[in-house]
Amino acid sequence: MKTVSIREVRDRFDEFAQDVEQGETVTVTRDGKPVFDIVPHRKRPGIDLEAGEAYLRSKGIVRTKGFISDEFDDPLPEDFLLRPLP
C-alpha cells in the first residue's frame, strides 16, 4: 500500500491509477493525515432475481402475480374510521 500526498496524486495521477489497476491501494494524505483511499474497483454483489426465480421453480414453487381487489380504492366505512385504536 502506497501513501502519497494530494499534490503527488494530482501531478502523477496516471502512474497511481496504473498501480491501482494492478490491485494496489493508494492512501492519499493532506498534511500527513489520511484523507481517502484509491482502491481497485470491485463489482458489488447484488440480488440475482432470475436465479431466485429459477430456484423457486426447481423446488416446485410457482409464484403468481399479485391480485388487487376492485374495491381497493373504495372509501372505508365511517364506523371503521371512528373506532379507537387498540
C-alpha positions as CSV (number, residue, x, y, z in Angstrom):
1,M,0.0,0.0,0.0
2,K,1.4,3.4,-1.0
3,T,0.8,6.6,0.9
4,V,1.1,9.8,-1.1
5,S,0.1,13.5,-0.8
6,I,-2.8,15.0,-2.7
7,R,-0.2,17.1,-4.6
8,E,1.6,14.0,-5.7
9,V,-1.6,12.4,-6.9
10,R,-2.6,15.5,-8.8
11,D,0.8,15.6,-10.5
12,R,1.2,11.8,-11.2
13,F,-2.4,10.5,-11.3
14,D,-1.9,8.2,-14.3
15,E,1.0,6.4,-12.5
16,F,-1.1,5.8,-9.4
17,A,-4.1,4.7,-11.5
18,Q,-1.9,2.1,-13.0
19,D,-0.8,0.9,-9.6
20,V,-4.5,0.6,-8.6
21,E,-5.3,-1.3,-11.7
22,Q,-2.6,-3.8,-10.6
23,G,-4.5,-4.3,-7.3
24,E,-2.6,-1.9,-5.1
25,T,-4.4,0.5,-2.7
26,V,-3.1,4.1,-2.6
27,T,-3.8,6.2,0.6
28,V,-3.9,9.9,-0.2
29,T,-3.0,12.3,2.6
30,R,-3.3,16.0,3.3
31,D,-0.8,17.5,5.8
32,G,0.3,13.9,6.7
33,K,-3.2,12.8,7.6
34,P,-5.1,10.2,5.5
35,V,-8.0,11.7,3.6
36,F,-9.1,8.9,1.3
37,D,-8.0,5.7,-0.4
38,I,-7.9,4.9,-4.1
39,V,-8.8,1.3,-4.4
40,P,-9.4,-1.2,-7.2
41,H,-13.0,-1.3,-8.5
42,R,-15.0,-4.3,-7.3
43,K,-18.4,-5.2,-8.7
44,R,-20.8,-5.2,-5.8
45,P,-22.8,-8.3,-5.3
46,G,-26.5,-7.9,-5.7
47,I,-29.6,-9.9,-5.8
48,D,-29.9,-12.1,-8.8
49,L,-33.7,-12.2,-9.3
50,E,-33.5,-14.6,-12.2
51,A,-31.5,-17.1,-10.2
52,G,-34.1,-16.8,-7.3
53,E,-37.0,-17.5,-9.7
54,A,-35.1,-20.5,-11.1
55,Y,-34.5,-21.8,-7.6
56,L,-38.2,-21.5,-6.7
57,R,-39.2,-23.3,-9.9
58,S,-36.7,-26.1,-9.2
59,K,-38.5,-26.6,-5.8
60,G,-41.9,-26.6,-7.4
61,I,-42.9,-23.2,-6.1
62,V,-45.0,-21.3,-8.6
63,R,-45.3,-17.6,-8.0
64,T,-48.4,-15.8,-9.2
65,K,-48.9,-12.2,-10.0
66,G,-50.4,-10.1,-7.2
67,F,-54.1,-9.5,-7.0
68,I,-55.8,-6.2,-6.2
69,S,-59.5,-6.2,-5.4
70,D,-61.8,-3.9,-7.4
71,E,-62.8,-2.5,-4.0
72,F,-59.3,-1.4,-3.1
73,D,-59.8,2.3,-3.7
74,D,-63.3,2.4,-2.2
75,P,-63.7,4.7,0.9
76,L,-63.5,2.9,4.2
77,P,-66.7,2.7,6.3
78,E,-67.3,5.5,8.7
79,D,-67.5,3.3,11.7
80,F,-64.1,1.8,10.9
81,L,-62.6,5.3,10.8
82,L,-64.2,6.4,14.1
83,R,-63.2,3.2,16.0
84,P,-60.4,3.8,18.6
85,L,-57.1,2.1,18.1
86,P,-56.4,-0.9,20.3
